[in-house]
Amino acid sequence: MFWRSLILSIFLAANVMAQTILPNGLSKEELSRLQTYLPPEIETAYQTPPPNPVRAMAEWEELSGLMITWAGYYDILKEIVRYAQDECRVYIVCSDSNQVKAYLNANGVPITRITFLIKPYDSIWCRDYGPSTVYEEDTDSLFFDDWIYNRPRPNDDVLPAAMAEAYNVPLYQMTESPYDLVATGGNYMTDGLGTAFSSKLILDENSDKTEAEIDDIMYQFMGIDRYIKFDTLPYDDIHHIDMHMKLLDEERLLVGQYPDGVSDGPQIEANIQYLLDNYQTCYGRDYQIIRIPMPPDKNGLYPDQGGDYRTYTNSVFINKTVIIPLYEEQYDTTALRIYRQALPGYRIVGINCDDIIALDGAIHCITHELGARNPVFIAHAKIRSATDQQSSYTVAAVVRSSAGIDSVLTYWTTDTTTGFQALKMTYTANDSFVTAIPGQAANSEVFYYLTAFAHNGKIISKPLVGDKGPWKFTVEGTSGMTMKEKPIPRNFTLQAIYPNPFNSQAVCTFSLKQAAMVNLTLYSLDGRKVRSLAHSYYQSGTHRVRIQARNLSSGIYVLRAQVRSQSVSRKVVYLK
């Protein structure tokens, strides 16, 4: 039996090597067809934006599925299947499910949570052509979005429709004018709260559109209201940002680092400086940058010397597991340490990708996450600093579920070996919850995490790993220091209402220098209250509130914002 399995495994592996494996970039033959390529029409897909506002999912949110395409490099794919089945269902696009089962069985990989999709395909790179998960009104109906794949690969281009059918969700496509958009999943990442990142490849490949038109398509289909774009790198042939950076959460960015002056190092550093100089996180704070070395290839060469584009940022979140690419032990040990320090409590596993990286892709490029139905969404600006002069440390969060939230708890401790204490968070308004961790002595380390309980029985923590990897902050001492009272700066700024006039919805952006209760109310010109938009406790930072057109009559309205003693009013015009 052992020898039969071994022979079968060798035969299947040899069969894979005999196939023509398409690169992550364009082959010479594809390059000649690119200008005349038209994506296939999908009759079952919607070609207009979703009817209600949507929110694109971040990678670290709860998943129900992971997509891969069985198109070569079986030795890597089998390990992805091995680990991913512990976390969610794996959807495998393939031409012969019996061949896949035989290979998995021969390599000791159980078949417990797998769905096979017997469909034609062109390549393994499902990150680029797979569907993106979006939610209506933050957590309601789950949709898939799809754009025009920037490769002339028609079989790959229709696989999002197959996934939507298998997942039983609607598919919205950005494939027909005026919503046609050429894009790739490897050149896109989002924080799940309306901010997205790409290289300027997105502009180059949609040269028939202005940047504002591209931004508008992303807003209508993905809920992206802030689209940050970086200069492309000189030695990255495909210009996909997942080859050198990765969001670990809403405020932390893992960035590939080369030795000084080597390869794409100078441009990467310039891009990060551009980010830090011009943008803050969705919570109105500076991004935190975590560096991870970009290793040379097995000959000691970097991309500017003709070496492979080895990278550790090309990893994938699968609920509580993160899979990263590995190459050589002398470099891998550092990468694994950095991931485990940055994501405590997560299972960090590695798969050797030394062969596939020659095609400009690794783990992230050959996987695509599929969001959970009825998710519990938690937004929280984690505590970064505190002092022993504070009597307590405020914990505020926005928690939503289409099923409704039963309760939210903050678990905290100064010693994880003795367990955590629970604090019930108080509901304020508009899905906002607040509590306070008691003040602690100087130099204390405080660990905490949030857990939400939905009416349908679902329980979700943030971070997702809960007590296995809580957030941590250190209490700074101020004893003996002369504490001078500083005047409180102007606390509230109403930054923008866009678009204005609007015909479906507008977004009101405001910022707070200190946490405060914010009231946003819409009035008619004659002073009649039309709608309460917000009455919530917000942390310091930048926030966005949507103004929906539902049940409004065309005309001029007044948006009034009240924060403590401050009051600001702006005119808003709604045109049907």
Backbone torsions as a table, in degrees:
resi	resn	phi	psi	omega
1	MET	NA	-41.2	179.2
2	PHE	-60.5	-47.0	-176.8
3	TRP	-67.5	-35.0	178.1
4	ARG	-62.7	-43.4	179.4
5	SER	-65.5	-40.0	-179.7
6	LEU	-64.3	-44.8	-179.8
7	ILE	-63.1	-41.3	179.0
8	LEU	-62.9	-42.2	-179.4
9	SER	-63.5	-42.7	179.4
10	ILE	-65.3	-40.5	179.9
11	PHE	-63.0	-45.0	-178.5
12	LEU	-66.4	-40.8	178.9
13	ALA	-63.2	-40.6	178.2
14	ALA	-65.3	-36.1	178.0
15	ASN	-63.2	-37.7	178.0
16	VAL	-64.1	-45.8	-176.5
17	MET	-64.7	-23.6	179.7
18	ALA	-76.9	-17.3	179.9
19	GLN	-75.1	158.1	173.0
20	THR	-86.6	114.4	-177.7
21	ILE	-94.7	117.0	179.2
22	LEU	-73.3	139.9	178.8
23	PRO	-73.7	167.9	174.5
24	ASN	-66.4	-30.9	174.0
25	GLY	-86.2	-164.6	-179.1
26	LEU	-90.2	135.5	170.2
27	SER	-76.3	165.8	-179.6
28	LYS	-61.8	-39.6	-180.0
29	GLU	-65.9	-39.6	179.5
30	GLU	-68.1	-35.7	179.4
31	LEU	-59.8	-36.0	179.8
32	SER	-71.4	-22.7	-178.2
33	ARG	-99.1	-6.4	-169.6
34	LEU	-61.2	-42.5	-173.8
35	GLN	-68.5	-25.3	-177.4
36	THR	-103.9	3.0	-176.2
37	TYR	-74.6	133.9	174.3
38	LEU	-121.5	131.6	-179.2
39	PRO	-67.7	146.4	178.1
40	PRO	-62.5	150.2	177.6
41	GLU	-84.9	138.4	178.4
42	ILE	-114.6	109.9	-174.6
43	GLU	-69.2	-27.8	-175.5
44	THR	-84.7	-5.5	-176.2
45	ALA	-95.0	149.7	173.0
46	TYR	-82.4	136.1	-178.6
47	GLN	-105.0	11.1	176.5
48	THR	-122.5	163.0	-178.2
49	PRO	-63.4	155.5	173.8
50	PRO	-54.2	147.3	-173.8
51	PRO	-68.3	-25.1	-178.8
52	ASN	-120.4	160.5	179.7
53	PRO	-56.9	144.1	-177.2
54	VAL	-125.8	164.7	177.3
55	ARG	-130.5	122.4	176.3
56	ALA	-74.8	137.6	-176.6
57	MET	-77.5	142.1	171.0
58	ALA	-83.4	156.3	-175.6
59	GLU	-64.1	-30.9	-174.1
60	TRP	-84.2	2.9	177.8
61	GLU	-77.5	172.6	-177.3
62	GLU	-63.5	131.5	177.7
63	LEU	-110.8	149.6	168.3
64	SER	-106.8	-19.0	-177.3
65	GLY	-151.7	162.1	173.9
66	LEU	-134.3	131.9	-179.1
67	MET	-100.7	136.2	168.0
68	ILE	-138.2	160.1	176.4
69	THR	-119.1	124.2	-174.1
70	TRP	-81.6	76.3	-170.7
71	ALA	-127.3	34.1	-178.6
72	GLY	120.9	168.2	-179.1
73	TYR	53.4	50.5	-178.4
74	TYR	-59.1	-33.1	-176.8
75	ASP	-62.8	-32.3	176.5
76	ILE	-78.9	-45.0	-176.9
77	LEU	-62.2	-37.7	-178.7
78	LYS	-63.9	-35.3	179.0
79	GLU	-72.4	-35.1	174.1
80	ILE	-60.8	-45.4	178.9
81	VAL	-61.8	-40.5	-178.7
82	ARG	-57.4	-48.6	-176.5
83	TYR	-79.7	-37.8	-174.3
84	ALA	-67.2	-32.4	-179.1
85	GLN	-62.2	-22.7	176.9
86	ASP	-69.6	-20.0	-171.9
87	GLU	-112.2	-29.8	-174.5
88	CYS	-165.9	179.9	174.8
89	ARG	-79.9	140.1	178.6
90	VAL	-104.7	125.2	178.0
91	TYR	-101.2	115.8	-176.5
92	ILE	-109.7	115.3	172.0
93	VAL	-82.0	126.3	-176.4
94	CYS	-156.1	169.4	177.0
95	SER	-97.9	-19.2	-177.3
96	ASP	-149.3	101.5	-177.2
97	SER	-66.7	-30.0	179.2
98	ASN	-65.5	-37.2	177.1
99	GLN	-64.0	-42.3	179.6
100	VAL	-64.0	-46.5	179.7
101	LYS	-59.5	-42.2	-178.8
102	ALA	-63.6	-42.3	-179.3
103	TYR	-66.7	-42.5	178.8
104	LEU	-63.9	-44.7	179.1
105	ASN	-62.1	-41.0	-178.9
106	ALA	-65.3	-21.7	-178.9
107	ASN	-109.1	17.3	173.1
108	GLY	70.6	24.7	177.9
109	VAL	-98.4	118.1	-179.5
110	PRO	-66.5	153.9	176.6
111	ILE	-114.0	87.3	-174.6
112	THR	-115.4	-36.2	-176.8
113	ARG	-136.0	65.1	-177.1
114	ILE	-126.6	135.9	169.7
115	THR	-118.5	127.2	-179.8
116	PHE	-97.8	133.9	174.6
117	LEU	-114.2	108.0	-178.7
118	ILE	-84.1	95.6	-174.7
119	LYS	-141.4	150.9	171.9
120	PRO	-65.9	149.7	178.1
121	TYR	-148.8	163.8	178.3
122	ASP	-111.6	-33.5	-172.6
123	SER	-151.1	170.2	-177.7
124	ILE	-84.1	-11.2	-164.6
125	TRP	-84.9	61.9	-173.2
126	CYS	-70.4	-15.5	174.2
127	ARG	-57.4	-38.8	-173.9
128	ASP	-79.1	-37.2	-176.0
129	TYR	-106.6	-6.2	-178.8
130	GLY	-71.9	166.2	-176.3
131	PRO	-78.2	148.8	175.8
132	SER	-98.8	140.8	-179.6
133	THR	-87.7	129.6	172.7
134	VAL	-132.1	155.2	178.8
135	TYR	-122.2	136.6	174.2
136	GLU	-72.0	133.3	177.7
137	GLU	51.1	45.1	174.2
138	ASP	79.4	-49.3	-175.2
139	THR	-137.1	0.0	-176.7
140	ASP	-77.9	-140.6	-172.1
141	SER	-47.7	135.5	178.3
142	LEU	-87.9	131.9	176.6
143	PHE	-124.1	161.7	165.5
144	PHE	-111.8	141.9	173.3
145	ASP	-113.0	151.3	-179.9
146	ASP	-144.7	141.6	175.5
147	TRP	-118.9	179.7	177.7
148	ILE	-77.2	119.8	177.8
149	TYR	-65.1	134.7	-175.1
150	ASN	-84.4	33.3	173.6
151	ARG	-135.8	142.7	178.1
152	PRO	-77.8	69.6	-176.0
153	ARG	-126.7	85.6	-171.0
154	PRO	-63.3	-33.4	179.0
155	ASN	-66.9	-41.4	176.5
156	ASP	-64.1	-37.8	-173.7
157	ASP	-65.3	-22.2	-178.6
158	VAL	-101.0	-2.1	-178.9
159	LEU	-65.1	-30.7	173.8
160	PRO	-56.7	-34.1	177.4
161	ALA	-67.1	-38.9	177.2
162	ALA	-65.0	-40.0	178.0
163	MET	-66.7	-40.2	179.2
164	ALA	-62.4	-39.0	178.1
165	GLU	-66.5	-44.7	179.9
166	ALA	-65.1	-34.6	-178.0
167	TYR	-87.0	-11.7	179.7
168	ASN	60.3	51.6	177.2
169	VAL	-133.7	156.1	176.5
170	PRO	-67.5	153.1	176.9
171	LEU	-119.9	126.0	175.3
172	TYR	-110.6	129.7	-174.6
173	GLN	-114.5	139.1	171.8
174	MET	-99.7	66.0	-172.6
175	THR	-126.9	-11.9	-178.4
176	GLU	-121.8	143.2	179.6
177	SER	-58.5	139.2	7.0
178	PRO	-92.6	11.6	-175.1
179	TYR	-101.8	11.1	-178.1
180	ASP	-70.3	130.2	-176.6
181	LEU	-142.9	125.9	175.4
182	VAL	-91.1	125.7	-176.8
183	ALA	-160.0	172.0	176.7
184	THR	-141.5	146.4	-179.8
185	GLY	-66.3	-27.1	178.3
186	GLY	-71.5	-16.4	178.8
187	ASN	-108.4	35.5	-178.4
188	TYR	-152.2	133.7	168.5
189	MET	-149.1	149.5	-177.3
190	THR	-135.5	155.2	177.5
191	ASP	-89.4	1.4	-179.4
192	GLY	78.0	1.5	-178.7
193	LEU	-129.0	29.6	171.7
194	GLY	98.9	-4.1	177.1
195	THR	-105.2	135.1	176.9
196	ALA	-132.3	159.0	-178.6
197	PHE	-130.0	141.9	172.2
198	SER	-151.4	165.6	166.0
199	SER	-83.3	168.2	-178.7
200	LYS	-73.5	8.0	168.2
201	LEU	-56.8	-34.1	179.8
202	ILE	-61.1	-31.1	176.8
203	LEU	-77.6	-42.1	-177.8
204	ASP	-64.0	-39.3	-176.1
205	GLU	-84.1	-3.1	175.4
206	ASN	-128.3	48.3	-173.8
207	SER	-65.7	-14.1	176.9
208	ASP	-80.8	-1.8	-179.0
209	LYS	-122.6	150.8	173.2
210	THR	-77.9	163.2	177.3
211	GLU	-61.4	-37.0	178.6
212	ALA	-63.6	-36.9	178.8
213	GLU	-68.6	-40.0	176.3
214	ILE	-62.6	-45.5	179.3
215	ASP	-59.8	-38.9	-178.4
216	ASP	-67.4	-39.1	177.1
217	ILE	-63.2	-44.2	178.9
218	MET	-64.2	-33.8	178.4
219	TYR	-69.4	-45.6	-175.3
220	GLN	-70.2	-37.5	-177.1
221	PHE	-92.4	-30.6	-172.0
222	MET	-117.5	-8.7	-177.3
223	GLY	74.4	18.3	-179.2
224	ILE	-84.2	112.9	179.4
225	ASP	-107.9	2.6	173.4
226	ARG	-145.5	107.2	-173.3
227	TYR	-113.1	104.7	-175.8
228	ILE	-93.7	130.6	-174.9
229	LYS	-125.9	132.8	-177.6
230	PHE	-105.8	151.7	172.8
231	ASP	-60.2	144.0	178.4
232	THR	-70.7	160.5	-176.9
233	LEU	-96.7	142.5	-174.6
234	PRO	-68.1	-27.4	-174.9
235	TYR	-111.0	2.6	174.4
236	ASP	-94.8	104.7	-172.8
237	ASP	-64.9	-28.7	-175.6
238	ILE	-98.5	-14.3	176.2
239	HIS	58.6	38.2	175.9
240	HIS	-99.5	128.2	-173.8
241	ILE	-67.8	-20.2	-179.8
242	ASP	-69.6	-6.7	176.2
243	MET	-80.7	-12.2	-178.6
244	HIS	-145.4	1.8	175.8
245	MET	-154.3	157.8	-179.2
246	LYS	-156.3	131.0	172.0
247	LEU	-72.9	128.2	174.5
248	LEU	-94.1	-26.8	171.8
249	ASP	-163.6	-166.2	-174.3
250	GLU	-64.9	-20.4	-172.0
251	GLU	-126.5	-1.3	-177.4
252	ARG	-121.1	133.5	-176.9
253	LEU	-122.5	119.4	175.7
254	LEU	-85.1	123.9	-171.7
255	VAL	-125.9	131.3	176.7
256	GLY	-67.9	139.4	-176.3
257	GLN	-127.3	126.0	174.1
258	TYR	-99.3	161.9	169.6
259	PRO	-57.1	156.0	-175.9
260	ASP	-51.3	126.5	174.8
261	GLY	77.3	3.5	-174.4
262	VAL	-95.7	137.6	170.3
263	SER	49.9	-128.1	-177.4
264	ASP	-86.7	5.7	-178.6
265	GLY	-52.7	-51.1	-178.7
266	PRO	-58.7	-41.1	-179.4
267	GLN	-72.1	-37.1	175.9
268	ILE	-59.6	-45.8	-179.7
269	GLU	-64.5	-38.2	177.7
270	ALA	-64.5	-38.6	178.8
271	ASN	-66.1	-41.9	179.4
272	ILE	-66.3	-39.3	177.5
273	GLN	-63.9	-38.4	175.6
274	TYR	-59.6	-42.9	178.3
275	LEU	-61.9	-49.6	-176.5
276	LEU	-66.1	-32.5	-178.7
277	ASP	-76.9	-25.1	-169.3
278	ASN	-120.1	-13.8	-173.9
279	TYR	-136.8	153.5	169.6
280	GLN	-122.5	169.4	-179.6
281	THR	-67.9	173.7	178.0
282	CYS	-62.9	-14.6	177.2
283	TYR	-100.6	10.6	175.1
284	GLY	74.4	31.2	179.9
285	ARG	-129.2	166.9	179.8
286	ASP	-67.8	143.4	173.2
287	TYR	-67.6	143.7	175.5
288	GLN	-100.4	125.4	-174.8
289	ILE	-103.7	127.4	175.9
290	ILE	-114.0	123.7	-177.4
291	ARG	-90.8	144.3	174.7
292	ILE	-139.9	128.4	-174.3
293	PRO	-62.2	141.5	171.5
294	MET	-94.6	111.8	-172.4
295	PRO	-80.6	153.2	172.5
296	PRO	-71.0	167.6	178.2
297	ASP	-77.8	-175.5	-172.9
298	LYS	-66.5	-13.8	175.8
299	ASN	-98.1	7.7	179.5
300	GLY	79.3	14.8	-176.1
301	LEU	-101.5	144.0	173.5
302	TYR	-98.7	167.6	-176.6
303	PRO	-55.1	-35.1	179.3
304	ASP	-71.1	-9.9	177.1
305	GLN	-107.5	9.3	-178.4
306	GLY	92.9	6.4	179.6
307	GLY	-79.5	164.8	177.5
308	ASP	-66.5	154.0	-178.3
309	TYR	-88.0	67.5	178.4
310	ARG	-66.4	134.1	-178.2
311	THR	-149.2	147.6	175.9
312	TYR	-103.9	-8.8	-179.3
313	THR	-77.9	-11.3	-177.1
314	ASN	-82.4	61.6	-176.0
315	SER	-114.5	172.4	-178.6
316	VAL	-136.1	135.0	169.4
317	PHE	-80.2	131.7	170.8
318	ILE	-131.3	83.4	-173.2
319	ASN	55.1	-113.1	-174.4
320	LYS	-93.8	10.4	176.9
321	THR	-118.1	140.8	173.5
322	VAL	-124.1	124.3	179.8
323	ILE	-104.3	127.6	-178.3
324	ILE	-121.1	154.3	176.8
325	PRO	-78.3	144.8	175.9
326	LEU	-123.5	159.7	-176.5
327	TYR	-138.3	-60.5	179.6
328	GLU	-140.8	139.9	-174.2
329	GLU	-56.6	-37.1	-176.2
330	GLN	-62.6	-25.5	176.5
331	TYR	-101.7	-31.9	-174.1
332	ASP	-63.8	-36.7	-176.6
333	THR	-61.4	-37.5	178.0
334	THR	-67.1	-43.9	-179.5
335	ALA	-62.8	-43.9	179.2
336	LEU	-62.6	-40.8	179.1
337	ARG	-62.4	-43.6	-179.1
338	ILE	-63.7	-43.5	178.3
339	TYR	-62.9	-43.7	-176.6
340	ARG	-69.8	-31.2	175.2
341	GLN	-73.0	-37.3	-177.9
342	ALA	-77.0	-28.7	-176.2
343	LEU	-128.2	64.9	-179.2
344	PRO	-61.8	143.2	178.8
345	GLY	91.5	-23.6	175.9
346	TYR	-77.5	148.5	171.6
347	ARG	-81.3	112.0	179.9
348	ILE	-100.8	116.2	-179.5
349	VAL	-126.0	151.9	-178.7
350	GLY	-121.5	150.5	176.7
351	ILE	-130.9	133.1	-178.3
352	ASN	-66.4	125.9	-177.2
353	CYS	-123.8	25.6	-174.9
354	ASP	-65.0	-28.8	179.2
355	ASP	-78.1	-49.5	-173.0
356	ILE	-72.2	-24.1	-176.6
357	ILE	-64.6	-20.4	176.4
358	ALA	-64.3	-19.4	177.6
359	LEU	-96.3	13.6	176.6
360	ASP	68.0	47.5	175.8
361	GLY	-169.1	159.4	178.2
362	ALA	-144.9	-135.7	-171.0
363	ILE	-64.8	-49.5	-178.0
364	HIS	-61.4	-36.5	-175.5
365	CYS	-68.0	-21.9	-175.0
366	ILE	-113.8	18.6	176.9
367	THR	-135.2	157.2	174.8
368	HIS	-149.5	122.8	-177.1
369	GLU	-76.7	148.6	179.8
370	LEU	-124.9	120.5	-170.5
371	GLY	-68.0	160.7	179.6
372	ALA	-80.9	148.2	171.3
373	ARG	-77.0	149.2	179.1
374	ASN	49.0	55.2	-178.2
375	PRO	-72.1	159.2	169.0
376	VAL	-103.5	117.6	-175.0
377	PHE	-101.0	129.4	179.1
378	ILE	-128.0	122.8	173.9
379	ALA	-115.4	124.9	-177.5
380	HIS	-151.1	127.7	173.1
381	ALA	-84.1	104.0	-173.3
382	LYS	-64.6	149.5	-178.5
383	ILE	-68.6	124.1	-179.6
384	ARG	-98.9	-31.9	-176.5
385	SER	-149.1	156.3	179.4
386	ALA	-160.0	161.0	178.4
387	THR	-128.1	163.2	179.2
388	ASP	-75.9	-3.7	176.1
389	GLN	-84.3	-13.1	-179.9
390	GLN	-84.2	135.4	178.8
391	SER	-76.5	-20.9	178.2
392	SER	-161.7	167.8	-179.3
393	TYR	-123.2	113.4	-174.1
394	THR	-69.2	133.6	174.0
395	VAL	-118.6	114.2	179.9
396	ALA	-123.4	143.8	-178.2
397	ALA	-151.5	153.9	168.3
398	VAL	-104.9	125.0	-176.2
399	VAL	-129.7	126.3	-176.4
400	ARG	-136.1	149.8	170.7
401	SER	-156.0	140.1	177.8
402	SER	-63.7	-23.1	178.0
403	ALA	-81.7	-12.1	-175.9
404	GLY	93.9	148.9	-178.1
405	ILE	-102.8	127.7	178.2
406	ASP	-82.0	-48.3	179.1
407	SER	-162.9	161.8	176.7
408	VAL	-134.0	132.7	-179.6
409	LEU	-119.4	144.3	168.2
410	THR	-105.4	120.8	176.5
411	TYR	-100.7	131.4	-177.3
412	TRP	-143.3	158.9	177.0
413	THR	-165.2	161.4	170.3
414	THR	-107.6	1.9	-179.8
415	ASP	-150.6	102.7	-174.8
416	THR	-66.1	-18.1	179.9
417	THR	-74.5	-18.7	-178.9
418	THR	-100.7	0.8	178.0
419	GLY	95.0	178.1	-175.3
420	PHE	-113.8	147.7	172.3
421	GLN	-97.6	146.5	-177.7
422	ALA	-103.8	134.4	173.0
423	LEU	-119.4	124.6	177.9
424	LYS	-76.3	129.4	179.5
425	MET	-84.3	139.0	-176.8
426	THR	-90.6	130.5	176.9
427	TYR	-73.9	133.1	177.5
428	THR	-105.3	-72.4	176.8
429	ALA	-169.4	160.3	175.6
430	ASN	50.2	48.5	175.0
431	ASP	67.7	18.2	-179.9
432	SER	-97.8	140.5	-179.8
433	PHE	-133.0	147.3	-177.0
434	VAL	-146.4	147.2	171.6
435	THR	-154.5	-174.0	-179.0
436	ALA	-144.4	131.7	173.2
437	ILE	-83.8	132.1	-178.9
438	PRO	-58.5	146.2	178.0
439	GLY	-60.9	148.8	-175.9
440	GLN	-128.1	163.7	-179.4
441	ALA	-68.9	158.8	179.2
442	ALA	-56.4	142.9	178.1
443	ASN	74.2	3.5	175.1
444	SER	-69.4	145.0	171.2
445	GLU	-102.9	126.8	-179.3
446	VAL	-111.3	126.5	177.7
447	PHE	-110.2	139.2	178.4
448	TYR	-158.1	159.4	173.9
449	TYR	-154.1	166.0	-178.4
450	LEU	-113.1	145.9	174.3
451	THR	-134.4	129.2	179.9
452	ALA	-110.7	141.3	179.9
453	PHE	-117.6	114.9	-178.6
454	ALA	-89.8	159.8	-179.2
455	HIS	-62.5	-26.7	-178.3
456	ASN	-84.9	6.7	177.6
457	GLY	94.6	-6.8	180.0
458	LYS	-73.2	137.8	179.0
459	ILE	-124.9	122.5	-178.1
460	ILE	-132.6	137.7	176.8
461	SER	-108.5	161.1	169.6
462	LYS	-136.6	122.8	-6.2
463	PRO	-54.4	157.6	-174.0
464	LEU	-58.4	-28.5	-177.7
465	VAL	-82.5	-3.8	174.2
466	GLY	59.8	-128.2	-174.2
467	ASP	-70.2	-9.6	177.5
468	LYS	-78.0	-22.0	-179.1
469	GLY	-151.1	61.9	-177.3
470	PRO	-70.3	161.9	170.5
471	TRP	-68.8	160.1	-178.4
472	LYS	-142.5	138.1	169.2
473	PHE	-138.6	154.4	-178.4
474	THR	-107.3	133.4	179.3
475	VAL	-80.4	122.4	-179.4
476	GLU	-87.2	141.8	179.8
477	GLY	-86.6	141.3	177.0
478	THR	-125.5	7.1	-178.6
479	SER	-60.9	135.6	178.6
480	GLY	83.3	-8.2	178.9
481	MET	-86.5	148.0	175.8
482	THR	-81.8	112.0	-178.0
483	MET	-94.8	112.7	178.0
484	LYS	-101.5	135.7	177.1
485	GLU	-70.5	129.2	176.4
486	LYS	-105.5	143.1	176.9
487	PRO	-62.6	140.0	179.1
488	ILE	-70.7	123.9	-179.5
489	PRO	-70.0	164.7	175.9
490	ARG	-54.2	120.2	-165.4
491	ASN	-83.8	-29.8	-167.5
492	PHE	-126.3	136.5	174.6
493	THR	-133.5	123.0	173.8
494	LEU	-87.7	106.9	-167.7
495	GLN	-84.8	-46.2	-173.7
496	ALA	-162.9	152.6	167.7
497	ILE	-127.1	117.2	-173.7
498	TYR	-142.2	139.6	-11.1
499	PRO	-75.9	159.5	-179.6
500	ASN	-150.2	104.7	11.0
501	PRO	-69.1	162.7	177.6
502	PHE	-134.4	160.9	179.9
503	ASN	-127.5	-6.5	174.5
504	SER	-133.2	-47.6	173.9
505	GLN	-160.4	155.4	173.8
506	ALA	-125.6	159.6	178.8
507	VAL	-118.1	123.9	176.3
508	CYS	-97.3	122.7	179.7
509	THR	-109.6	129.9	177.7
510	PHE	-140.1	160.6	-180.0
511	SER	-131.6	148.9	178.1
512	LEU	-123.3	136.3	173.5
513	LYS	-87.1	-20.7	175.7
514	GLN	-137.4	150.3	177.7
515	ALA	-59.4	140.9	-177.1
516	ALA	-164.8	163.2	171.7
517	MET	-79.6	131.1	-178.5
518	VAL	-120.4	130.6	173.8
519	ASN	-112.9	122.8	174.2
520	LEU	-119.4	121.4	-175.5
521	THR	-132.8	139.5	177.9
522	LEU	-102.3	127.4	-179.5
523	TYR	-120.7	153.4	169.4
524	SER	-78.7	168.2	-178.2
525	LEU	-63.9	-24.7	179.5
526	ASP	-86.8	9.2	175.0
527	GLY	90.3	5.5	-179.2
528	ARG	-81.4	131.4	177.7
529	LYS	-69.1	123.5	-178.4
530	VAL	-98.5	-42.9	-174.4
531	ARG	-163.0	139.3	170.5
532	SER	-90.3	121.2	-177.6
533	LEU	-94.2	-30.9	179.6
534	ALA	-159.0	139.0	170.8
535	HIS	-148.7	77.4	-168.3
536	SER	-141.9	159.7	173.8
537	TYR	-89.3	119.9	-178.6
538	TYR	-115.0	143.1	173.2
539	GLN	-73.2	165.6	174.4
540	SER	-60.8	147.9	-179.4
541	GLY	130.0	-168.6	-178.5
542	THR	-101.1	136.8	-176.9
543	HIS	-134.9	158.6	179.7
544	ARG	-131.2	137.8	176.7
545	VAL	-128.8	131.1	-178.8
546	ARG	-87.2	141.6	172.8
547	ILE	-106.6	107.4	-177.8
548	GLN	-85.0	145.6	-178.1
549	ALA	-81.7	-10.7	-175.2
550	ARG	-55.0	130.6	176.9
551	ASN	67.1	13.3	175.3
552	LEU	-94.8	146.1	172.6
553	SER	-96.0	149.6	178.3
554	SER	-56.8	138.2	178.9
555	GLY	156.2	-170.7	-178.6
556	ILE	-102.6	134.3	179.2
557	TYR	-126.3	165.6	177.1
558	VAL	-118.4	123.2	174.4
559	LEU	-95.4	120.4	-179.5
560	ARG	-113.0	126.6	177.9
561	ALA	-111.4	128.6	-179.7
562	GLN	-124.9	124.8	176.1
563	VAL	-134.6	111.5	-175.6
564	ARG	52.7	-120.5	-177.1
565	SER	-91.2	-3.3	-179.2
566	GLN	-87.8	142.8	175.8
567	SER	-142.1	129.2	-179.4
568	VAL	-130.9	138.2	179.8
569	SER	-125.8	143.9	175.7
570	ARG	-138.6	147.1	175.5
571	LYS	-83.8	140.2	178.3
572	VAL	-129.3	134.3	-177.3
573	VAL	-113.2	125.8	176.9
574	TYR	-110.7	125.7	178.6
575	LEU	-124.1	121.8	178.8
576	LYS	-69.0	NA	NA
